[in-house]
Amino acid sequence: MEERYTAAEIRRYEAIYGRDFISPGGEASARTFLAHATLDAGSNVLDVGCGVGGSAFYMARTFGCRVDGIDLAPEAIRIAQARAAELGLDGLLTFIQGDFLEVATPRPAYDLVYSRDTFLHIPDKARLFAKVRDCLAPNGMLLFTDYVRGAAPPSEEFATYVAAHGYALETLSGYRDILAEAGLEVTRADDLTAAFIAVHREELDRLTHAELPIADVDYLTARWRRKISRAERGEQSWGLFMARKQAGT
Ligand SMILES: C[S@@+](CC[C@H](N)C(=O)[O-])C[C@H]1O[C@@H](n2cnc3c(N)ncnc32)[C@H](O)[C@@H]1O
């Protein structure tokens, strides 16, 4: 399979999402979502699909917690490690390259498993959430966002987009069921379609000032417009999920 999240792709994504992020809304989204978590200097966090480290940097800086980040893309991990050292945060942060389903996590148990827009890349959701559950301390929390299927039937354009990217998309209620089957108590499953549209419109506006070759600006503009249209049609959506590992599971 073609390598994803290469240096060139990361550069292009950071130009639109903001430095250190390759997911919608950049640091502002991380701040919004992490306001739902309870973290302090004693917390241990696992960031699944940590990308170039933006959320991990934010958590370590804001709460003083320890974060272990795992990502499949070697270039993302290389950048995350270099920037953590530059920021003087490498004492709190560990970045590991590998497939989350395959790698051993540095700690036996985490207070929070956090993931942003990564699970769409992992088709075997039963195995994914079994591993998440095994990584959590009793009463530990999972917090993640992901692209999800909306209620509207998929157009040919949407189906082609999903197939071309190899995405494994769930619905909001599909995720609820899978999480419950994995022994995770769902405490939040929010439809973020309106926020998805607003964030992508803001990013589109910002693109006019981005320092990118015109071909990249044109490419991203077309992609972002299509994402906004699919969300407006109710085909593509964005979900925020939180779930607790019940004691004894
Ligand atoms: C959309 S990016 C989001 C990155 C980061 N969470 C952020 O918000 O900037 C998705 C990330 O998931 C990673 N990824 C995909 N499949 C993975 C897997 N099986 N294990 C670990 N990381 C994975 C990709 O390499 C990529 O960095």
The ligand as an SDF file (V2000), in Angstrom:
LIG
                    3D

 27 29  0  0  0  0  0  0  0  0999 V2000
   -5.3480   12.3000   10.3890 C   0  0  0  0  0  0  0  0  0  0  0  0
   -3.8070   11.8740   11.0870 S   0  0  0  0  0  0  0  0  0  0  0  0
   -4.0200   12.5340   12.7410 C   0  0  0  0  0  0  0  0  0  0  0  0
   -2.7340   12.7120   13.4830 C   0  0  0  0  0  0  0  0  0  0  0  0
   -2.8480   13.3270   14.8710 C   0  0  0  0  0  0  0  0  0  0  0  0
   -3.7590   12.5630   15.7050 N   0  0  0  0  0  0  0  0  0  0  0  0
   -3.2840   14.7550   14.8190 C   0  0  0  0  0  0  0  0  0  0  0  0
   -4.3750   15.0660   15.3200 O   0  0  0  0  0  0  0  0  0  0  0  0
   -2.5310   15.5860   14.2910 O   0  0  0  0  0  0  0  0  0  0  0  0
   -3.9550   10.1170   11.3610 C   0  0  0  0  0  0  0  0  0  0  0  0
   -2.6910    9.4860   11.9360 C   0  0  0  0  0  0  0  0  0  0  0  0
   -2.9520    8.1070   12.2330 O   0  0  0  0  0  0  0  0  0  0  0  0
   -1.7720    7.3730   11.9810 C   0  0  0  0  0  0  0  0  0  0  0  0
   -2.1210    5.9370   11.8750 N   0  0  0  0  0  0  0  0  0  0  0  0
   -2.8550    5.3230   10.9250 C   0  0  0  0  0  0  0  0  0  0  0  0
   -2.9810    4.0020   11.1900 N   0  0  0  0  0  0  0  0  0  0  0  0
   -2.3140    3.7740   12.3470 C   0  0  0  0  0  0  0  0  0  0  0  0
   -2.0670    2.6050   13.1410 C   0  0  0  0  0  0  0  0  0  0  0  0
   -2.5370    1.4110   12.7840 N   0  0  0  0  0  0  0  0  0  0  0  0
   -1.3240    2.7360   14.2700 N   0  0  0  0  0  0  0  0  0  0  0  0
   -0.8230    3.9440   14.6280 C   0  0  0  0  0  0  0  0  0  0  0  0
   -1.0280    5.0940   13.9100 N   0  0  0  0  0  0  0  0  0  0  0  0
   -1.7630    5.0170   12.7940 C   0  0  0  0  0  0  0  0  0  0  0  0
   -1.2570    8.0020   10.7000 C   0  0  0  0  0  0  0  0  0  0  0  0
    0.1060    7.6990   10.4460 O   0  0  0  0  0  0  0  0  0  0  0  0
   -1.5150    9.4880   10.9790 C   0  0  0  0  0  0  0  0  0  0  0  0
   -0.4240   10.1280   11.5720 O   0  0  0  0  0  0  0  0  0  0  0  0
  1  2  1  0
  2  3  1  0
  2 10  1  0
  3  4  1  0
  4  5  1  0
  5  6  1  0
  5  7  1  0
  7  8  2  0
  7  9  1  0
 10 11  1  0
 11 12  1  0
 11 26  1  0
 12 13  1  0
 13 14  1  0
 13 24  1  0
 14 15  1  0
 14 23  1  0
 15 16  2  0
 16 17  1  0
 17 18  1  0
 17 23  2  0
 18 19  1  0
 18 20  2  0
 20 21  1  0
 21 22  2  0
 22 23  1  0
 24 25  1  0
 24 26  1  0
 26 27  1  0
M  CHG  2   2   1   9  -1
M  END
$$$$
